Amino acid sequence: MTSYLGWKIDYGQPVGEPAYLAPGSVHWRVNKNPIALAVGGVAAVLMEFADARIRAGVWDHSTFKVDPIGRSRRTGVAAMVGVYGPQSAARRVIQGVTNMHSRVAGTTPSGEAYNALDVELLDWVSATAGYGFLNAYDRFVSPLTEAEKTRFYEEAGPIARLYGVQYSPKSTADFLGMMEKLGPRFEPHPIVTEFLAIIQSGHAAPGTPKFLHRALARASVSLLPPLVRQKLALGPEYDLTTVDSLALKAAGKLADRIPVPGSAPCEASLRLGLPANFLYLSQGTQARILAARGPAAPVGAPEAAG
């Protein structure tokens, strides 16, 4: 998708305008991979739906019930523009998301009031997305070192704050601490299994073999911390099989090597004067290209978010 809320998003223009994160960031490496985004994104939604306030807000105030695929794609666009888009486009999209959230409020079926701009909810939604993408890439595409995982969490903070997030986890341990705090609120609900049924149906990508959709759903469940999976009552029918794992890993590794012309990662690289296939080169080659540009190039350290 190249638009959001009617705004055209051009990842290739203006030439030279930096993103909020640099091409050498872990986010640029992780977010280019569609398998990591798909598996991690579904896992994030499951973790969010564990909380009745978020589940009610999404189900009652968005198009998720009638167009879950479209809604999920729009969420993916917001994530991509925050990583690869020019800062001006990212700010516009993030402000649009915030404006929408300002109109989302109500009560859960049990009568508890919620508001989408509640800091506790914003913090959790942001954290689940990062946790999902990071761990999906690590498990199904290419293993990451602990130092790289820590960098990923640290990179996320400035963009998260643009959304109104006040606490962004700095490590997996931090994330698990957030989860433990919210854990008593988590509960199973038919919406969770309905969502997984939609994922397994294959409607998201009709040209993809159906078994891969089933594998994607199971892989997403496999990423859930044990506490979340237990609270959601997702039993052995969602266990990831060896065949599932092998198929997703093969797809993930293949996607990590093949640039897609016109995609956000390729267009963003060109915008910053890098080869379109920059992110699909070896880590050593990427480092040499960035080093050759020198410290004055507009692609060094991540830009400040404020």
Short mmCIF file of the C-alpha atoms (twelve columns), coordinates in Angstrom:
data_MODEL
# 
_entry.id   MODEL 
# 
loop_
_atom_site.group_PDB 
_atom_site.id 
_atom_site.type_symbol 
_atom_site.label_atom_id 
_atom_site.label_alt_id 
_atom_site.label_comp_id 
_atom_site.label_asym_id 
_atom_site.label_seq_id 
_atom_site.Cartn_x 
_atom_site.Cartn_y 
_atom_site.Cartn_z 
_atom_site.pdbx_PDB_model_num 
ATOM 1   C CA . MET A 1   0.000   0.000   0.000  1 
ATOM 2   C CA . THR A 2   1.290   3.457   -0.910 1 
ATOM 3   C CA . SER A 3   -1.339  5.590   0.808  1 
ATOM 4   C CA . TYR A 4   -2.749  6.081   4.271  1 
ATOM 5   C CA . LEU A 5   -6.004  7.907   5.090  1 
ATOM 6   C CA . GLY A 6   -5.944  9.270   1.540  1 
ATOM 7   C CA . TRP A 7   -2.381  10.598  1.751  1 
ATOM 8   C CA . LYS A 8   0.022   9.285   -0.832 1 
ATOM 9   C CA . ILE A 9   3.230   7.981   0.707  1 
ATOM 10  C CA . ASP A 10  6.300   8.312   -1.496 1 
ATOM 11  C CA . TYR A 11  9.241   6.488   0.058  1 
ATOM 12  C CA . GLY A 12  11.525  7.773   -2.695 1 
ATOM 13  C CA . GLN A 13  10.933  11.507  -2.217 1 
ATOM 14  C CA . PRO A 14  12.097  14.055  -1.210 1 
ATOM 15  C CA . VAL A 15  15.576  12.907  -2.186 1 
ATOM 16  C CA . GLY A 16  17.909  12.985  0.794  1 
ATOM 17  C CA . GLU A 17  15.249  13.490  3.472  1 
ATOM 18  C CA . PRO A 18  16.174  11.176  6.356  1 
ATOM 19  C CA . ALA A 19  13.921  8.663   8.035  1 
ATOM 20  C CA . TYR A 20  13.631  8.523   11.803 1 
ATOM 21  C CA . LEU A 21  15.913  5.490   11.715 1 
ATOM 22  C CA . ALA A 22  19.123  5.038   9.765  1 
ATOM 23  C CA . PRO A 23  19.743  2.416   7.048  1 
ATOM 24  C CA . GLY A 24  22.209  0.695   9.364  1 
ATOM 25  C CA . SER A 25  19.567  0.206   12.063 1 
ATOM 26  C CA . VAL A 26  18.232  -3.180  13.100 1 
ATOM 27  C CA . HIS A 27  14.718  -1.946  12.245 1 
ATOM 28  C CA . TRP A 28  15.688  -1.422  8.601  1 
ATOM 29  C CA . ARG A 29  16.956  -4.990  8.494  1 
ATOM 30  C CA . VAL A 30  13.963  -6.577  10.252 1 
ATOM 31  C CA . ASN A 31  11.081  -4.620  8.731  1 
ATOM 32  C CA . LYS A 32  12.060  -5.376  5.141  1 
ATOM 33  C CA . ASN A 33  11.048  -9.008  5.613  1 
ATOM 34  C CA . PRO A 34  7.367   -9.777  4.886  1 
ATOM 35  C CA . ILE A 35  7.433   -13.087 6.776  1 
ATOM 36  C CA . ALA A 36  8.702   -11.387 9.936  1 
ATOM 37  C CA . LEU A 37  6.083   -8.659  9.587  1 
ATOM 38  C CA . ALA A 38  3.241   -11.105 8.956  1 
ATOM 39  C CA . VAL A 39  4.069   -13.531 11.766 1 
ATOM 40  C CA . GLY A 40  5.078   -10.798 14.185 1 
ATOM 41  C CA . GLY A 41  2.076   -8.652  13.333 1 
ATOM 42  C CA . VAL A 42  -0.416  -11.439 14.048 1 
ATOM 43  C CA . ALA A 43  1.376   -12.248 17.311 1 
ATOM 44  C CA . ALA A 44  1.130   -8.572  18.293 1 
ATOM 45  C CA . VAL A 45  -2.622  -8.487  17.637 1 
ATOM 46  C CA . LEU A 46  -3.103  -11.616 19.760 1 
ATOM 47  C CA . MET A 47  -1.214  -10.024 22.650 1 
ATOM 48  C CA . GLU A 48  -3.261  -6.838  22.294 1 
ATOM 49  C CA . PHE A 49  -6.574  -8.725  22.120 1 
ATOM 50  C CA . ALA A 50  -5.737  -10.395 25.432 1 
ATOM 51  C CA . ASP A 51  -6.684  -7.082  27.091 1 
ATOM 52  C CA . ALA A 52  -10.445 -6.431  26.957 1 
ATOM 53  C CA . ARG A 53  -9.963  -2.663  26.628 1 
ATOM 54  C CA . ILE A 54  -7.861  -2.937  23.472 1 
ATOM 55  C CA . ARG A 55  -10.005 -5.740  22.061 1 
ATOM 56  C CA . ALA A 56  -13.189 -3.685  22.498 1 
ATOM 57  C CA . GLY A 57  -11.582 -0.562  21.074 1 
ATOM 58  C CA . VAL A 58  -10.409 -2.343  17.928 1 
ATOM 59  C CA . TRP A 59  -13.569 -4.409  17.446 1 
ATOM 60  C CA . ASP A 60  -16.055 -1.609  18.088 1 
ATOM 61  C CA . HIS A 61  -14.305 1.432   16.620 1 
ATOM 62  C CA . SER A 62  -12.487 0.245   13.512 1 
ATOM 63  C CA . THR A 63  -13.200 -1.626  10.305 1 
ATOM 64  C CA . PHE A 64  -11.647 -4.764  11.749 1 
ATOM 65  C CA . LYS A 65  -14.937 -6.683  11.935 1 
ATOM 66  C CA . VAL A 66  -15.786 -6.099  8.263  1 
ATOM 67  C CA . ASP A 67  -12.331 -5.686  6.739  1 
ATOM 68  C CA . PRO A 68  -9.695  -7.243  9.009  1 
ATOM 69  C CA . ILE A 69  -7.194  -7.629  6.183  1 
ATOM 70  C CA . GLY A 70  -7.493  -4.029  5.038  1 
ATOM 71  C CA . ARG A 71  -7.262  -2.761  8.574  1 
ATOM 72  C CA . SER A 72  -4.181  -4.891  9.229  1 
ATOM 73  C CA . ARG A 73  -2.542  -3.609  6.052  1 
ATOM 74  C CA . ARG A 74  -3.143  -0.004  7.091  1 
ATOM 75  C CA . THR A 75  -1.524  -0.753  10.433 1 
ATOM 76  C CA . GLY A 76  1.416   -2.227  8.528  1 
ATOM 77  C CA . VAL A 77  1.720   0.933   6.431  1 
ATOM 78  C CA . ALA A 78  1.941   3.036   9.593  1 
ATOM 79  C CA . ALA A 79  4.745   0.792   10.846 1 
ATOM 80  C CA . MET A 80  6.635   0.936   7.539  1 
ATOM 81  C CA . VAL A 81  6.440   4.713   7.118  1 
ATOM 82  C CA . GLY A 82  7.782   5.185   10.649 1 
ATOM 83  C CA . VAL A 83  10.876  3.156   9.747  1 
ATOM 84  C CA . TYR A 84  11.500  3.906   6.048  1 
ATOM 85  C CA . GLY A 85  9.481   6.992   5.213  1 
ATOM 86  C CA . PRO A 86  10.807  10.542  5.074  1 
ATOM 87  C CA . GLN A 87  10.326  12.174  8.451  1 
ATOM 88  C CA . SER A 88  7.725   14.604  7.075  1 
ATOM 89  C CA . ALA A 89  5.546   11.710  5.841  1 
ATOM 90  C CA . ALA A 90  6.025   9.771   9.068  1 
ATOM 91  C CA . ARG A 91  4.898   12.738  11.162 1 
ATOM 92  C CA . ARG A 92  1.786   13.185  8.993  1 
ATOM 93  C CA . VAL A 93  0.781   9.520   9.261  1 
ATOM 94  C CA . ILE A 94  1.476   9.351   12.990 1 
ATOM 95  C CA . GLN A 95  -0.610  12.470  13.581 1 
ATOM 96  C CA . GLY A 96  -3.425  10.879  11.574 1 
ATOM 97  C CA . VAL A 97  -3.276  7.754   13.726 1 
ATOM 98  C CA . THR A 98  -3.315  9.868   16.883 1 
ATOM 99  C CA . ASN A 99  -6.311  11.855  15.628 1 
ATOM 100 C CA . MET A 100 -8.215  8.612   15.016 1 
ATOM 101 C CA . HIS A 101 -7.318  7.297   18.458 1 
ATOM 102 C CA . SER A 102 -8.610  10.480  20.066 1 
ATOM 103 C CA . ARG A 103 -12.123 9.473   18.956 1 
ATOM 104 C CA . VAL A 104 -11.920 5.921   20.288 1 
ATOM 105 C CA . ALA A 105 -13.500 5.525   23.715 1 
ATOM 106 C CA . GLY A 106 -16.176 3.355   25.265 1 
ATOM 107 C CA . THR A 107 -16.765 0.573   27.742 1 
ATOM 108 C CA . THR A 108 -15.884 -3.099  27.635 1 
ATOM 109 C CA . PRO A 109 -18.661 -5.726  27.897 1 
ATOM 110 C CA . SER A 110 -17.915 -5.882  31.634 1 
ATOM 111 C CA . GLY A 111 -18.485 -2.133  31.955 1 
ATOM 112 C CA . GLU A 112 -14.888 -0.909  32.245 1 
ATOM 113 C CA . ALA A 113 -14.221 2.415   30.545 1 
ATOM 114 C CA . TYR A 114 -11.410 2.671   28.010 1 
ATOM 115 C CA . ASN A 115 -9.798  5.342   25.874 1 
ATOM 116 C CA . ALA A 116 -7.369  4.615   23.043 1 
ATOM 117 C CA . LEU A 117 -5.070  7.407   24.238 1 
ATOM 118 C CA . ASP A 118 -4.725  5.782   27.660 1 
ATOM 119 C CA . VAL A 119 -0.954  5.668   28.145 1 
ATOM 120 C CA . GLU A 120 -1.026  2.112   29.492 1 
ATOM 121 C CA . LEU A 121 -2.754  0.925   26.313 1 
ATOM 122 C CA . LEU A 122 -0.510  2.944   23.987 1 
ATOM 123 C CA . ASP A 123 2.570   1.556   25.707 1 
ATOM 124 C CA . TRP A 124 1.375   -2.047  25.418 1 
ATOM 125 C CA . VAL A 125 0.302   -1.808  21.761 1 
ATOM 126 C CA . SER A 126 3.643   -0.277  20.787 1 
ATOM 127 C CA . ALA A 127 5.595   -2.849  22.769 1 
ATOM 128 C CA . THR A 128 3.746   -5.855  21.322 1 
ATOM 129 C CA . ALA A 129 4.495   -4.753  17.756 1 
ATOM 130 C CA . GLY A 130 8.202   -4.483  18.452 1 
ATOM 131 C CA . TYR A 131 8.308   -7.776  20.329 1 
ATOM 132 C CA . GLY A 132 6.413   -9.534  17.533 1 
ATOM 133 C CA . PHE A 133 8.500   -8.264  14.602 1 
ATOM 134 C CA . LEU A 134 11.810  -8.770  16.408 1 
ATOM 135 C CA . ASN A 135 11.139  -12.323 17.541 1 
ATOM 136 C CA . ALA A 136 9.560   -13.388 14.274 1 
ATOM 137 C CA . TYR A 137 12.673  -12.266 12.405 1 
ATOM 138 C CA . ASP A 138 14.964  -13.919 14.940 1 
ATOM 139 C CA . ARG A 139 13.131  -17.237 14.809 1 
ATOM 140 C CA . PHE A 140 11.974  -17.547 11.204 1 
ATOM 141 C CA . VAL A 141 14.441  -15.485 9.181  1 
ATOM 142 C CA . SER A 142 17.861  -15.031 10.758 1 
ATOM 143 C CA . PRO A 143 19.033  -15.240 14.389 1 
ATOM 144 C CA . LEU A 144 19.891  -11.930 16.042 1 
ATOM 145 C CA . THR A 145 22.456  -11.412 18.775 1 
ATOM 146 C CA . GLU A 146 21.392  -10.109 22.168 1 
ATOM 147 C CA . ALA A 147 23.189  -6.861  21.356 1 
ATOM 148 C CA . GLU A 148 21.151  -6.508  18.150 1 
ATOM 149 C CA . LYS A 149 17.918  -7.196  20.029 1 
ATOM 150 C CA . THR A 150 18.793  -4.529  22.573 1 
ATOM 151 C CA . ARG A 151 19.575  -2.070  19.765 1 
ATOM 152 C CA . PHE A 152 16.191  -2.821  18.205 1 
ATOM 153 C CA . TYR A 153 14.379  -1.936  21.421 1 
ATOM 154 C CA . GLU A 154 16.457  1.214   21.889 1 
ATOM 155 C CA . GLU A 155 15.772  2.343   18.315 1 
ATOM 156 C CA . ALA A 156 12.024  1.999   18.824 1 
ATOM 157 C CA . GLY A 157 11.802  4.587   21.602 1 
ATOM 158 C CA . PRO A 158 11.924  7.853   19.598 1 
ATOM 159 C CA . ILE A 159 9.246   6.743   17.123 1 
ATOM 160 C CA . ALA A 160 7.049   5.316   19.887 1 
ATOM 161 C CA . ARG A 161 7.101   8.640   21.695 1 
ATOM 162 C CA . LEU A 162 5.665   10.335  18.600 1 
ATOM 163 C CA . TYR A 163 2.567   8.193   19.140 1 
ATOM 164 C CA . GLY A 164 2.273   9.320   22.744 1 
ATOM 165 C CA . VAL A 165 3.995   6.276   24.231 1 
ATOM 166 C CA . GLN A 166 5.589   7.078   27.573 1 
ATOM 167 C CA . TYR A 167 7.333   3.802   28.339 1 
ATOM 168 C CA . SER A 168 9.060   1.834   25.602 1 
ATOM 169 C CA . PRO A 169 10.812  -1.376  26.735 1 
ATOM 170 C CA . LYS A 170 14.583  -1.362  26.372 1 
ATOM 171 C CA . SER A 171 14.966  -5.140  26.379 1 
ATOM 172 C CA . THR A 172 13.033  -8.397  26.269 1 
ATOM 173 C CA . ALA A 173 13.147  -8.446  30.075 1 
ATOM 174 C CA . ASP A 174 11.498  -5.021  30.130 1 
ATOM 175 C CA . PHE A 175 8.778   -6.256  27.788 1 
ATOM 176 C CA . LEU A 176 8.104   -9.304  29.927 1 
ATOM 177 C CA . GLY A 177 7.870   -7.027  32.956 1 
ATOM 178 C CA . MET A 178 5.125   -5.019  31.203 1 
ATOM 179 C CA . MET A 179 3.352   -8.264  30.370 1 
ATOM 180 C CA . GLU A 180 3.465   -9.493  33.969 1 
ATOM 181 C CA . LYS A 181 1.933   -6.235  35.163 1 
ATOM 182 C CA . LEU A 182 -0.962  -6.495  32.694 1 
ATOM 183 C CA . GLY A 183 -1.259  -10.282 32.977 1 
ATOM 184 C CA . PRO A 184 -4.121  -10.344 35.498 1 
ATOM 185 C CA . ARG A 185 -6.264  -8.511  32.916 1 
ATOM 186 C CA . PHE A 186 -5.724  -11.057 30.143 1 
ATOM 187 C CA . GLU A 187 -8.594  -13.378 29.216 1 
ATOM 188 C CA . PRO A 188 -9.738  -15.696 26.429 1 
ATOM 189 C CA . HIS A 189 -12.416 -14.469 24.028 1 
ATOM 190 C CA . PRO A 190 -14.128 -15.765 20.859 1 
ATOM 191 C CA . ILE A 191 -12.783 -12.749 18.943 1 
ATOM 192 C CA . VAL A 192 -9.269  -14.183 19.321 1 
ATOM 193 C CA . THR A 193 -10.140 -17.498 17.680 1 
ATOM 194 C CA . GLU A 194 -12.228 -15.673 15.060 1 
ATOM 195 C CA . PHE A 195 -9.202  -13.568 14.193 1 
ATOM 196 C CA . LEU A 196 -6.991  -16.658 13.893 1 
ATOM 197 C CA . ALA A 197 -9.609  -18.305 11.667 1 
ATOM 198 C CA . ILE A 198 -9.442  -15.286 9.337  1 
ATOM 199 C CA . ILE A 199 -5.652  -15.575 9.184  1 
ATOM 200 C CA . GLN A 200 -5.827  -19.304 8.437  1 
ATOM 201 C CA . SER A 201 -8.485  -18.821 5.747  1 
ATOM 202 C CA . GLY A 202 -5.974  -17.409 3.258  1 
ATOM 203 C CA . HIS A 203 -8.000  -14.286 2.418  1 
ATOM 204 C CA . ALA A 204 -5.018  -12.050 3.206  1 
ATOM 205 C CA . ALA A 205 -3.036  -13.365 0.227  1 
ATOM 206 C CA . PRO A 206 -5.184  -15.568 -2.040 1 
ATOM 207 C CA . GLY A 207 -2.253  -16.524 -4.254 1 
ATOM 208 C CA . THR A 208 -0.324  -18.056 -1.365 1 
ATOM 209 C CA . PRO A 209 -0.751  -21.788 -0.609 1 
ATOM 210 C CA . LYS A 210 -3.291  -22.241 2.194  1 
ATOM 211 C CA . PHE A 211 -0.941  -24.369 4.279  1 
ATOM 212 C CA . LEU A 212 1.340   -21.330 4.625  1 
ATOM 213 C CA . HIS A 213 -1.525  -19.332 6.132  1 
ATOM 214 C CA . ARG A 214 -2.138  -22.082 8.673  1 
ATOM 215 C CA . ALA A 215 1.597   -22.153 9.381  1 
ATOM 216 C CA . LEU A 216 1.613   -18.373 9.832  1 
ATOM 217 C CA . ALA A 217 -1.165  -18.541 12.422 1 
ATOM 218 C CA . ARG A 218 0.579   -21.304 14.369 1 
ATOM 219 C CA . ALA A 219 3.924   -19.524 14.147 1 
ATOM 220 C CA . SER A 220 2.345   -16.384 15.570 1 
ATOM 221 C CA . VAL A 221 0.923   -18.354 18.486 1 
ATOM 222 C CA . SER A 222 4.338   -19.928 19.038 1 
ATOM 223 C CA . LEU A 223 5.826   -16.454 19.581 1 
ATOM 224 C CA . LEU A 224 3.462   -15.671 22.439 1 
ATOM 225 C CA . PRO A 225 5.008   -15.715 25.905 1 
ATOM 226 C CA . PRO A 226 3.595   -18.746 27.798 1 
ATOM 227 C CA . LEU A 227 1.552   -16.503 30.085 1 
ATOM 228 C CA . VAL A 228 -0.300  -14.898 27.164 1 
ATOM 229 C CA . ARG A 229 -0.949  -18.183 25.376 1 
ATOM 230 C CA . GLN A 230 -2.263  -19.738 28.578 1 
ATOM 231 C CA . LYS A 231 -4.543  -16.772 29.296 1 
ATOM 232 C CA . LEU A 232 -5.902  -16.849 25.735 1 
ATOM 233 C CA . ALA A 233 -6.532  -20.617 26.038 1 
ATOM 234 C CA . LEU A 234 -4.836  -21.375 22.720 1 
ATOM 235 C CA . GLY A 235 -4.351  -25.121 22.993 1 
ATOM 236 C CA . PRO A 236 -2.358  -27.770 21.134 1 
ATOM 237 C CA . GLU A 237 -4.392  -27.311 17.946 1 
ATOM 238 C CA . TYR A 238 -2.242  -24.210 17.418 1 
ATOM 239 C CA . ASP A 239 1.084   -25.956 18.013 1 
ATOM 240 C CA . LEU A 240 3.702   -25.217 15.371 1 
ATOM 241 C CA . THR A 241 4.700   -28.356 13.477 1 
ATOM 242 C CA . THR A 242 8.128   -29.111 12.067 1 
ATOM 243 C CA . VAL A 243 6.756   -28.749 8.530  1 
ATOM 244 C CA . ASP A 244 5.239   -25.369 9.436  1 
ATOM 245 C CA . SER A 245 8.535   -24.154 10.820 1 
ATOM 246 C CA . LEU A 246 10.618  -25.371 7.885  1 
ATOM 247 C CA . ALA A 247 8.236   -23.826 5.342  1 
ATOM 248 C CA . LEU A 248 8.217   -20.435 7.051  1 
ATOM 249 C CA . LYS A 249 11.969  -20.398 7.544  1 
ATOM 250 C CA . ALA A 250 12.506  -21.193 3.867  1 
ATOM 251 C CA . ALA A 251 10.110  -18.410 2.854  1 
ATOM 252 C CA . GLY A 252 11.658  -15.996 5.347  1 
ATOM 253 C CA . LYS A 253 15.220  -16.613 4.202  1 
ATOM 254 C CA . LEU A 254 14.213  -16.312 0.543  1 
ATOM 255 C CA . ALA A 255 12.396  -13.013 1.162  1 
ATOM 256 C CA . ASP A 256 15.450  -11.694 2.969  1 
ATOM 257 C CA . ARG A 257 17.563  -12.091 -0.174 1 
ATOM 258 C CA . ILE A 258 15.235  -10.822 -2.911 1 
ATOM 259 C CA . PRO A 259 14.623  -7.069  -3.240 1 
ATOM 260 C CA . VAL A 260 11.205  -6.032  -4.520 1 
ATOM 261 C CA . PRO A 261 11.458  -3.035  -6.892 1 
ATOM 262 C CA . GLY A 262 9.218   -0.198  -5.778 1 
ATOM 263 C CA . SER A 263 8.907   -1.497  -2.218 1 
ATOM 264 C CA . ALA A 264 9.411   0.763   0.787  1 
ATOM 265 C CA . PRO A 265 12.881  -0.625  1.666  1 
ATOM 266 C CA . CYS A 266 14.140  -0.244  -1.917 1 
ATOM 267 C CA . GLU A 267 12.645  3.213   -2.477 1 
ATOM 268 C CA . ALA A 268 13.908  4.481   0.876  1 
ATOM 269 C CA . SER A 269 17.404  3.263   0.068  1 
ATOM 270 C CA . LEU A 270 17.357  5.088   -3.264 1 
ATOM 271 C CA . ARG A 271 16.047  8.241   -1.569 1 
ATOM 272 C CA . LEU A 272 19.158  8.265   0.589  1 
ATOM 273 C CA . GLY A 273 21.568  7.650   -2.279 1 
ATOM 274 C CA . LEU A 274 22.050  3.947   -1.613 1 
ATOM 275 C CA . PRO A 275 21.605  1.036   -4.019 1 
ATOM 276 C CA . ALA A 276 18.008  -0.185  -4.234 1 
ATOM 277 C CA . ASN A 277 19.182  -3.603  -3.053 1 
ATOM 278 C CA . PHE A 278 21.213  -2.162  -0.161 1 
ATOM 279 C CA . LEU A 279 19.327  -4.047  2.556  1 
ATOM 280 C CA . TYR A 280 19.666  -7.339  0.684  1 
ATOM 281 C CA . LEU A 281 23.452  -7.225  0.561  1 
ATOM 282 C CA . SER A 282 25.634  -8.855  3.197  1 
ATOM 283 C CA . GLN A 283 26.088  -7.033  6.489  1 
ATOM 284 C CA . GLY A 284 29.757  -6.501  5.656  1 
ATOM 285 C CA . THR A 285 28.968  -4.957  2.270  1 
ATOM 286 C CA . GLN A 286 26.361  -2.669  3.831  1 
ATOM 287 C CA . ALA A 287 28.871  -1.503  6.426  1 
ATOM 288 C CA . ARG A 288 31.463  -0.747  3.733  1 
ATOM 289 C CA . ILE A 289 28.946  1.262   1.696  1 
ATOM 290 C CA . LEU A 290 27.919  3.322   4.710  1 
ATOM 291 C CA . ALA A 291 31.532  3.852   5.806  1 
ATOM 292 C CA . ALA A 292 32.504  5.024   2.307  1 
ATOM 293 C CA . ARG A 293 29.864  7.745   2.464  1 
ATOM 294 C CA . GLY A 294 31.598  9.381   5.417  1 
ATOM 295 C CA . PRO A 295 30.172  11.052  8.526  1 
ATOM 296 C CA . ALA A 296 28.622  13.944  6.589  1 
ATOM 297 C CA . ALA A 297 26.245  11.689  4.676  1 
ATOM 298 C CA . PRO A 298 22.564  11.937  5.674  1 
ATOM 299 C CA . VAL A 299 22.405  8.266   6.608  1 
ATOM 300 C CA . GLY A 300 24.586  7.990   9.706  1 
ATOM 301 C CA . ALA A 301 23.171  7.830   13.218 1 
ATOM 302 C CA . PRO A 302 19.391  7.764   13.651 1 
ATOM 303 C CA . GLU A 303 17.759  11.165  13.521 1 
ATOM 304 C CA . ALA A 304 16.430  12.603  16.744 1 
ATOM 305 C CA . ALA A 305 12.656  12.290  17.112 1 
ATOM 306 C CA . GLY A 306 12.099  15.609  18.798 1 
# 
